[in-house]
């Protein structure tokens, strides 16, 4: 028997064996193939409808949201294997810290650092929305992820390719069985699992929400900002989601670099030229840069645009063309009050919640 504690060549050899054993154990314990244990018996995942929110639009009949389904969807949301070269996941362009936007990028950067044409919108409260994209081409959350997976400047893959990669992973087979009843991995199930996870991403715990419940008090600036916001902004940013989900031409110049005319790209109706979906303003403090092409990097710049730089055109939204005035009349102080209110829509718990983290 070798004595591994005796200072000798044999002892040195044993020390090396022990070191290699623990090194191998350590490496084996942190691979990408770690098993995520699903619930033995799947349970329904309860989607809470916050007070004042519209009714859930997500098709829970066609795609029941379950605990195991959300867990699978979360793993897929952060899975690089859905891209051609295994490097780009949904979470690459939708970063939790910034309310699931691609912070710092005017337009999203995809595979091989290819540029898209639009700013990545936040992922939040999608279970209550009717449309999910700047031009409204997508209105079925179960199909939404197909576009980034297959678009050449995003993930540049295909569902058959993704299915092939996941089928080689025993952990995924186990998770698909737990979520859908058997190990069969299909493109449809991939999309449905991701949409279940996205439907679970509800943000409704901002200072504004707590104020509405009587659990927080606004400062004088925040109260003044809310009054001004209600007067000047709620024609478009209405309701508890702070969007009426309409498509509007807000007098932005046509960006010839990206050649994006908004809703017109979907309908080919000249009346839709440069109309873009009104975004939700929840968590707007975290989601810079702003507008469909990320042209503004601060809230100050956005409000300066609406007060002084709206371009008049035949298709300009009537809300921005009143009483002979183009844009929204605001003083510098008005803007600071409005920004103070907008920051009350920030939900820190949402951007730090481990339920949504990679």
Beta strands, then each sheet from edge to edge (+ up, - down):
strand 1: 247-248
strand 2: 276-277
strand 3: 321-322
strand 4: 325-326
sheet 1: 1+ 2-
sheet 2: 3+ 4-
end
